[in-house]
Amino acid sequence: MSFGSRATRLEACLSAIPTYAMGLYFHPDGIHKKLDSIRARYYWEGIGDKRKYHMSNWESLALPKDFGGLGFLDTRLRNLALLAKWIFLVENGVPDNLCAELLRKKYLTRGGIFQFNKIEGSQFWKGLLNIRGWVKRGCSWLVGKGSHVFFWEDVWARSCPLKVYFHSLYIICNQQGCVVADAARMGIDGFTFRRNFDQTERVEWEELRDIVENITLTNDNDMLQWDLEHKKTFSSSSMYRFLSFRGIADYKMNIMWKAPIPLKVKHFLWLVSRDRIQAAAVLKSRNWEGSDFCKIYGEVKTTKHVMFDCPMAKFVWCVCRDALDWAIVPGSFEMVLHLGLEGFSDKHCKTVMMIIGA
């Protein structure tokens, strides 16, 4: 069975089986490590009893395809994303949800889930408490009564928390834990500070005064909004994308994943790009007992030799050079991507990947 077939079955079965449990309990790291071990063994070894080399660690395989991985599910991040939905159900008082109503009646008699500071409750409730900090990174508040919204720590009046926007005032304020309702009740004169202001802090103080004086409270409950969706409605998929974001995307490899070539070829090209095919020199670094020299040409059998330096491989790349009108014969996978994808349209790039895959 090819790597592509194993990857499909792995995601459809092994990665999907624990989904229900991950939506109810915050799993300890030991469970995630066991799941990673089972999936990694299936991907590299299949279903036989014979042990085989794992050419790359699971963390690199579980990265999103946009950021250089194979896109396998990261169960730690999925666990956080699935549990996060419960926080929105509990905090926003979704009607006709008996479980959310039960949790509110049992635990949230004073304030919301972000004001709850006791370390007690069921295993499920403790799991929700553990992930509150992750949820705060992507949410904001629509102020109603103001009793569930922290004045300094939550996002409600600006695009970032006021403790960031007015940091110099926050670190000397004596009311760092107050909520918006408290701020509206006591007014700007109710805030006290540990020392006098300098000139910069006086300017910030005037801006803060405008915010406090313009607070408008209603009889509605405070509503938690998810800023990573245009409709402000939480989705576990957007939470997962947010948690798995790794910065700058690898657009060249992304074109490869979108190209109409067999999945097993895509996985092989990914292994080539990471120098993880089972070439003799790579296996030798993993205590393989065989010879690391090519039996035909007598050179060290590295990934570069197998794919580019071997005369048989060079002949193939010469054909690609002539067919694609390249100026030179590529000597590495990075050069292949540069010659074939740099500065061309997506359609041309996909055609090049089809030829390379063939």
N, C-alpha and C positions, 0 to 999 in steps of 0.2 A: 504494500500500500504506500502511495506517495505521500510526501509531506503535505501537499494540498488536500488530499483526502482526509488525512488525520486531522488537519486543522479544522476542516468543516465539521467532522464528527465531534471533535473536542468542544467547539463552541456550541454545537447544537445539543450536546448531552452533558458532558462533564462540567462545563461552565454554567449550564442552566439549572442543573439539579438543585444546588443550594440557594437558588434565588428566593424561594418562599421564606426560608429560615432567615436569610439576610434582611428581609423586610420586617422582621419581628424582633431580632436580637442583635446586639452589638457583639460580634464574635471576637474572642481574644486572638492574638497574633498566632498562637500555636495552630489554630484551626486553619487559618489562611495559609500558613506554611505547609500544612499537610495537603491542602487542596492544590497548592502550587506544585508540590512534589509529585502528586498523582498525575496532574495534567502534563507536566514536563516529561515524565517518564513515558506517557503515552505518545507524546509528540515525537520524541527522539527514538523510542524503542518499539512502538507499536504494541501489539497484544501478546507477543511471544515471551518466553521465559529468558531468552538470551539478553544479557545486559549489553548496552551499546553506549558509545560516547555521547555525552551531552555537549554539543559544540558551543553553546552560549547559555548564559544564565537566564533564568525565567524573567527577571526584572526587565531585561532588554527586549524579550519577546512580548511582554505585556504592555509595552509602550504603544500609544496610538500610531497608526501607519503614517500619519502626517509628521510625526516626530521621530521617525526612524525605527519603529518597532514592527511587529507582526500583527498588532491590533487585538491580541488576546485579552480577554476580560481580566481586569484587575479587581479581584474580589474584595480587597480592602476598600477601594474607592466606591465600588457598587454597594457595599454594605452601608457606607455613609450616605450615599445618594438615596437609597431606598428608605432608610430610617428618617432622613430629613423631611420627607413628606408628612410624617406624623406630627412633626413640630408645627407645620402650617395648619394641619387639621385641628390640633389641640388649641393653638394660639388664636386662630381666627374664628373659632366657634362655628364650624361648618354644620349647617342644619342636617338633621336626619342621620347623623353619624353617632351611633350609640356608643361605640368604643371611645371616641374623642370626648363625648359628653361625660362618660364615666370617669375618664382620667382627670377632667377638669374638676368634677365634683370631689374626687378623692384627694387630689394633690394641690390644686390651684385655688384654694379658698381665699388667698390674698395675693393679688398680682398675677403675672403671667409666668410662663415657663422660664423666661430669662431672669425673673426675679427670684425664682426658687433656689435657695442656697443650702438646703439640707441634703446630706448624703444618705438618703434612705429611700425605700420603695422597692418595687419588684425589679426583676432583672431587666424587663423590657423598659421600665421607666428610667433606670440607671443608664441604659444605653442611649436614651434620648438626651439625658443630661450630658453625656460624654461628647456628643457631637454638636452641641449648641454653638460652640465657637466657630465651627466650619460653616454653619448656616448663616451666621452674622456677616460673613465675608461677602455674601452676594445679595443681601436683602436690605430693604429700607422700610420705613413706617409711614402710614397715612394716619395722622394723629386724630383721634376722636376725643375720648375722655382724658387721654394723656397719662393714665396710671400705669400703663405697661411699657412706656417708652422712656429709656434713660436719656436725660437731657444732654449729657456730655458724650456718652459712649455709643449711642445709636445714630443711624443715618435717618434724619427726618426733616431738617431745615436746609441743609446743604448737600452736596454730592458726596460728602465724607463726614465722619463724626465730628462734632464740634470740638472734641478734645484734640483733634488733629488740626482743624482749621484755626482754633485759638489755643494752640498748645501752651504758649507762655502763660496764659491766664489759667488754663486747666491745672497746671502743676502747682500753682499757689492757691487754688480755690479750696475752701473748706467744705464745700457741698459737692464733692465729686460723684457721689452716688445718687443724687436726686433725680426724680423723674420729671417729665414735662409738666405734669399737673402741679407738682410742688413749685416749679419755677413760675408758672402762671399765677399761682396763689400768692407767693411772697414777693413777686416782682423783682426787678433788677436790684433794688436796694436790699433785698434779702440775701444776696450773695456776699459772702465775706471772704477776705483774702489775707494771707499771712504777712504781706508786706505791701508797701506803696508801689504804685505803677511807675515805670519809666515812660518815655515818650512814645515808644512803639506800642506798649501795652495800653496806653490811653486811647490810641487810635482803635485798637481791637476792642476795647471796652465800649466805645461808642457804637461800633457795629453790632456787638453783642446786645447792647441795650435795645437796638431796633428789632432784633430777633425776639427778645423776650416780650417787648411791648406789643408785637404783632401776633403773639400766640392766640389762636382762636380754638377754644375747646367746644365740643358738642356732646350730646348724650349718646353718641354711637361708640361702639368699641373700637379700640385701636386695631388697625388692620396691617398685618405683616405682608409686604409685597416682595416679589422675586424680581430683581432688576436685570437678571440675565435672560429674561424672556420679554418680548415686546408687549405682550398682554399682561405682564406683571404677575402671571400665574405660575406657580412652581411646577417644574417637571423634573423627574429624576434624571432624565437624559441630559438636560442642560447642566445639572449639578455635576454629573459624571464628567462631562466635557470640561467644565471649569476646574475640577480637581485633577484631571489628567493633562491639563495644559502644560506644555514644556517650553514655551517661548517661540522661537522662530521655526516655522515648518520647513521640512525638506521637500520643496516643490518638485524636484527632479524624481525622487522616489515616489512621490504622490502620483506623478504621471505614469510611472510603471504600474502602480496598483490599478489605475483606471484603464490601462491598455487592454484590448481584447485578446489576451493570450491566456493559456491555461494557468490555473492557480498554482499547479506544481512547478511551473516554470518561474512564476513570480517568486515563489519561496526559494527556489534555487538561486535566482539572481540576487535575492536579499542575502543569502548565505555568502555568495561571491563578494558582494559589496562590503561585508563585515569580516572577510577572510576567515570564514567558518566552514568551508567545505572540508571533507575528510581527505585532504591532501596529506602526504606522508610526513612532511615537515610539521604540519599542525598537529598531527596525531603523536609525533615524537615528543612534542612538548607536554603531552598528556601521558607520558611513560609507555607509549606503544613500543613493542619490542622489534618490530620489523625495520627494514632498511628505509632510509629517507631519500634514497637516490632513485631517479627514474631508470627503469630497467632497459629502456630503449636508447636514451640519449645520455645517460650517466650524470645528469645534473640533479641538484637538490629539488625534490618535488614539492614546491610551494604552490600556493593558490595562484600566484602570478605565473609560475611556469606552466601549470596545467591549463590555464585559461588564455595566456597571452604569449609566453616565450617559447613554448613547444612548437616545432616547425609545423605540425599538423594544425595547431590552433592558429598560428600565424597565417596559414593559407586561408582559413575561414575568415579571418579579419581582413585579409587582402580582398577577398570577394565582397565583404561588406563595404570596404573603402571604395571600391569601384562602383558598386551598386548605388551607394548613397552620396557619391562625389565628395568624399572626405579628402583633405589635403595630405593626411598622414595615416599610418596604420596605428591604431590605439595600442598602448602598452599597459593600460590599467583600466579598471572599471570606471574610475573617476573620469578618465580621459574619454571613455565611451560616452558617458553622460554629457560631457562638455561638448564633444563633437556633434552628438546627435540631437541634443535638446536645447543648447544655449542659443537664444535669440530666434527660435522658430515658433510657429503657431502650435496650438495643442493638437490639431489634427495631424500635422507633420510629425510631431513628437510621438504620438501614438503609433503612427505608421513605422517609425524607426524602431520603437520598442517591439512591434510585431516581427520585424525582420530580425532583430537581435534574439528574440525569444525563439524564433524558428531555428 
